[in-house]
């Protein structure tokens, strides 16, 4: 499993992120406080507090292509 934090600061960011993560077979969870949602659920993402960085849990060992595609959202 790979973990990192990211920011989704606009509606377009959320839409682009969901479109990207939906192309992959592995599971991706977003964690905000005590809430965990499926990263492929746009409604789930909008239920989170997007004002703060969100923890991402990618349930695979080989996510390099995925990480390259979402690099602009990752908190460094």
C-alpha positions as CSV (number, residue, x, y, z in Angstrom):
1,X,0.0,0.0,0.0
2,X,1.2,3.5,-0.8
3,X,0.1,6.5,1.3
4,X,0.5,10.3,0.7
5,X,-1.5,13.5,1.1
6,X,-3.1,15.6,-1.6
7,X,-5.1,18.7,-2.1
8,X,-8.2,19.0,-4.3
9,X,-9.0,22.7,-4.3
10,X,-11.7,23.0,-7.0
11,X,-14.6,21.2,-8.5
12,X,-12.5,20.6,-11.6
13,X,-9.7,19.1,-9.6
14,X,-12.2,16.6,-8.0
15,X,-13.6,15.7,-11.5
16,X,-10.1,15.3,-13.0
17,X,-9.0,13.1,-10.1
18,X,-12.0,10.9,-10.2
19,X,-11.7,10.4,-13.9
20,X,-8.0,9.5,-13.5
21,X,-8.5,7.1,-10.6
22,X,-11.5,5.4,-12.3
23,X,-9.2,4.1,-15.1
24,X,-7.3,1.8,-12.7
25,X,-8.4,-1.6,-11.3
26,X,-6.9,-1.2,-7.8
27,X,-8.7,0.4,-4.9
28,X,-7.9,3.9,-3.7
29,X,-9.3,5.3,-0.4
30,X,-9.4,8.9,0.8
31,X,-9.2,9.5,4.5
32,X,-10.2,12.8,6.2
33,X,-10.4,12.6,10.0
34,X,-12.5,9.6,10.8
35,X,-14.1,9.4,7.4
36,X,-12.9,7.0,4.6
37,X,-14.4,7.2,1.1
38,X,-13.8,5.4,-2.2
39,X,-11.7,7.7,-4.4
40,X,-13.8,6.7,-7.4
41,X,-16.9,8.2,-5.8
42,X,-17.3,11.9,-6.7
43,X,-20.1,12.3,-4.2
44,X,-18.0,10.7,-1.5
45,X,-15.1,13.1,-2.2
46,X,-17.5,16.1,-1.9
47,X,-18.6,14.9,1.5
48,X,-15.0,15.4,2.8
49,X,-13.5,18.6,4.1
50,X,-11.5,19.7,1.0
51,X,-10.1,22.7,2.8
52,X,-7.4,20.5,4.3
53,X,-5.0,18.0,2.7
54,X,-6.6,14.5,2.3
55,X,-4.7,11.3,3.0
56,X,-4.7,8.9,0.1
57,X,-4.2,5.1,0.4
58,X,-3.5,3.3,-2.8
59,X,-4.0,-0.5,-2.5
60,X,-1.3,-1.7,-4.9
61,X,2.5,-1.9,-5.0
62,X,2.9,-0.6,-8.5
63,X,1.2,2.7,-8.9
64,X,4.0,4.7,-10.6
65,X,1.9,5.5,-13.7
66,X,-1.1,6.6,-11.5
67,X,1.1,8.7,-9.3
68,X,2.6,10.5,-12.4
69,X,-0.9,11.3,-13.6
70,X,-2.0,12.8,-10.3
71,X,1.3,14.5,-9.4
72,X,-0.2,18.0,-9.5
73,X,-2.5,17.1,-6.5
74,X,0.2,15.6,-4.3
75,X,1.4,17.6,-1.3
76,X,5.2,17.7,-1.4
